[in-house]
């Protein structure tokens, strides 16, 4: 199953971002530290060219610190990219974003030019909170629901630095199936766009392989059931997600698991690594080639010599 969520205002915002990009000196992209690749906007990767870019790995208090460091090293291999790993509660560290902008645009700053930056991020990644800290006042709406910001705005910061805020934007076609699931697991996609038990089972498949001890500790299960459906049922039974007859309500158990995973109650968990993504990108490329071959064969069939 491919998970997609692309409401109309996101299409409008994507168009506005494309139009504004040529006049921007530096890009700031807020990523979810638990899914640094899956939370990157592929449109930005295509359009940024060699434009200086700061990638902020936010919500590091929820992510595995060792994996976060791997991601910083991986992302900074790209020309013109610097990273900062932080949480929006670390106000002093958030303010370092301004210093890094000045450092990366030192020539323009020395020439007295206005430094034009644009801040982007997927829904529910904490972008608005970071903007409010940078501005020193509440000018961007915040919330724990995706797609709170609906329009662009310009914010004047210190030392000729102008920040263009953009709505949280996803993209119309999430090619990597795993990326769509991870976006759903972390809350970047509205819960109405998927079935909770489907997402919870996907998360448990990964957690049992990579973070089994967190599951054992949180839900007092030793050993863990071998099948993820049985594990979700065991979690539901442990936490009272039952209806008459002692039957586990899977949807209720799934919502509980996702709520606790998103809140960090299970511990600091990262849902992808650079090595995982490299393997998945090979699969995506193969599927893309297969699709192109089928389309070419279909065209040949419709246009016989």
Secondary structure, 3 states (H helix, E strand, C coil): CCCCCCCHHHHHHHHHHHHHHCCCCEEEEEEECCCCCCCCCHHHHHHCCCCEEEEEEECCCCCCHHHHHHHHHHHCCCCCEEEEECCCCCHHHHHHHHHHHHHHCHHHHHCCCCEEEEEEECCCCCHHHHHHHHHCCCCCCCCCCCCCCCCCEEEECCCCEEEEECCCCCCCCCCCHHHHHHHHHHCCCCHHHCCHHHHHHHHHHHHHHHCHHHHHHHHCCCCCCCCHHHHHHHHHHHCCCEECCCEECHHHHHHHHHHHHHHCCCCCCCCCCHHHHHHHHHHHHHHHHHHHHHHHHHHHHHCCC
